[in-house]
Amino acid sequence: MAERRVNVGWAEGLHARPASIFVRAATAAGVPVTIAKADGKPVNAASMLAVLGLGAQGGEEIVLATDAEGADAALDRLAKLVAEGLEELPETV
């Protein structure tokens, strides 16, 4: 299973708008991805309710993972989005 560990770059954490941006990117990745707090249970990264339910705070470490073949590029894009706290989806997502 491929995974990326990254700290949440949005000051407010994965709440409301940042969660919406992240979920759209996870859905666009085209592979099943999970997200979890470093010590928590993984949830579907394409589910707004699941992502909001994590309660991930700014600066907190999260783990993105997938067991899909060739998903390294998708995980890299999602990790960059989370780490940089981007306010909109880059065209490459």
Residue, then its C-alpha position, 0 to 999 in steps of 0.5 A: m500500500a502506498e502512503r504519504r504522511v503530511n502536515v495539514g497546511w490550512a491554518e483552520g485544518l480540514h474544515a469547511r472550504p479546505a475539506s471541500i477542496f480536498v474532497r474534490a481533488a481526492t474524487a478527481a484522483g480517479v483512485p480510491v484514497t483513504i485519509a487518517k490522522a497519524d494514529g487514527k482509523p482511515v476513512n474515504a478521502a472522497s467523502m465530505l462527511a468522513v473528512l470533516g469527521l476527522g477533525a484534522q487541525g492545522g499542522e496536524e499529521i495526516v496519512l493519505a493511502t491507497d492500494a491502487e496500482g500506479a497511484d503514487a502520482a495521485l498521492d503526491r498531488l493530494a499531499k502537496l495540496v494538503a501541505e501547501g493549504l492551497e485555496e483552490l484546485p490546481e489545474t494539475v489535479 
